[in-house]
């Protein structure tokens, strides 16, 4: 799966998990998804151009830890 498709899926999932269904997405160097989860503002970083073939597995692992 391509990294852009993986990133879109992760952003869609994070948006659904927020308290108000709103996330802020910024890309200074990495894609930073900011939202309010359980009353606390939290940030999740994604890579726009990953250098590894196992990017999807790494993102899933980080996402499980974030949730």
RARALIN-V691536 format. One record per backbone hydrogen bond with DSSP energy under -1.0 kcal/mol. CO is the residue of the C=O (numbers start at 1). NH is the residue of the N-H. If there is no record, write none. Layout:
# RARALIN-V691536
CO_NH + CO_NH
This chain:
# RARALIN-V691536
2_6 + 3_7 + 4_8 + 5_9 + 6_10 + 7_11 + 8_12 + 9_13 + 10_14 + 11_15 + 12_16 + 13_17 + 24_34 + 26_32 + 31_46 + 32_26 + 33_44 + 34_24 + 35_42 + 36_19 + 37_40 + 40_37 + 42_35 + 44_33 + 46_31 + 54_58 + 55_59 + 56_60 + 57_61 + 58_62 + 59_63 + 60_64 + 61_65 + 62_66 + 63_67
